[in-house]
Amino acid sequence: MRNWILPENISDVLPREARQIETMRRSMLDLFGRYGYELVMPPLVEYVESLFLHDDPALDLKTFKLVDELTGRQMGLRADITPQVARIDAHILNRQGVTRLCYAGSVVNTRPDGILSTREPRQIGAELYGCADVAADVEVIELMFESLALAGLTDVHLDIGHIGLFHTLADAAGLAGERRDAVFAALQQKDVPTLKAVCVGLPAEIAAGLTALPTLYGRGEVLARARASLPALAEVAAALDTLAQLEAALAVRGIKVRFDLAEVKSSDYHTGLVFAAYADGFANAVARGGRYDRVGEKFGRSRPATGFSLDLREMSRLPFPDHAPAILAPRGDDPALIAAIRALRTAGETVVVDLGVAAAEAGCDRRLEAGEGGWQVVAASAV
């Protein structure tokens, strides 16, 4: 029986990758803290109804279910941490003003997002509650770029969309049920022929607007084309105004924007602005986020919110410095030896006590040995 075989798309994290992931996790959480974000640690498992902000078939499908032996109620292994943080903000902290929260932890998915994706991402993210102003989205996007830079990604492309455009047009057309889902699916795939087919029979202006969305891609001039192509609805104008404000604010911070008004690849709880960061060498987005206003409604307190998240395991594919060489020390109970080892470790050195491991295998390029002046560090080759 091959007891060492792991399930598909589940893997061990070995020392070098684990060190890289943990280093990035610590650095990013420290960065979040400097922006005023407070760390929360939701549980890995809780009652399944608390894991969804509303009816969310996609997230429901990705969630492992089990029965709580204590209560008989159905529980789930979290597939996304954002709903848990929303519960904490709305139901537990219950603060009146702006709240900044961050998190880092494993999530578990019933199926991978892609062929090479893991089913156990290490999700890290930051969320800002209680502010509906564009300034909140600017802060979150700036923080996302700073986080990616810590991981070694500096040439990042930002695509921004607004899922509210689809919902406004769909509501204006009275789309509901399976047909609305079909239009949304075609838009997600940017499948214009299918989109045209499923829009047959809709009011001409609405159908033209929906089929125009996949073509509205590019830099700032896209917004002008959108104003000319989309129906003159107040909600559409407001969404385009928001995107223009965001572009201007990000430009001051040196962040260039590409608009993709068919960018709707988000979680079902997103309500407006959505964004994704892309980098060379990665087939999928390296980070995603957006606005999910009314996020606490299910927990009895509606709040505007915006945030982003990324998978630290994806980031571990990036180049990372090797571990700093260590010092190999002999075993023994000599107080002077023990003191020397402690002093070296306090100074930041890695000291490995020789219990039978080879110096090279332990990553040691120096040794601690007794000399005339006491215990001294010498090059391994000198011994």
Buried (B, 14 or more C-beta within 10 A) or exposed (E): EEEEEEEEBEEEBEEEBEBBBBBBBEEBBEBBEEBEBEEBEBEBBBEBEBBBBEEBEEBBEBBBEEEEEEEEEEBBBBBBBBBBBBBBBBBEBEEEEBBBBBBBBBBBBEEBBEEEBBBBBBBBBBBBBBBBEBEBBBBBBBBBBBBBEBBEBEEBBBBBBBBBBBBBBBBBBEBEEEBBEBBBBBBBEBBBEBBBEBBEEBBEBBBBBBBBBBBBBEEBEBBEBBBEBBBEBEBBBBBBEBBBBBBEBBEEEEBEBBBBBBBBBBBBBBBBBBBBBBBEEBEBBBBBBBBBBBBBBBBEBEBBBBBBBBBBBBBBBBEBEEEEBBBBBBEEEEEEBEEBBEEBEEEEBBBBBBEEEEBEEBBBBBBBBBEEEEBEBEEBEEE
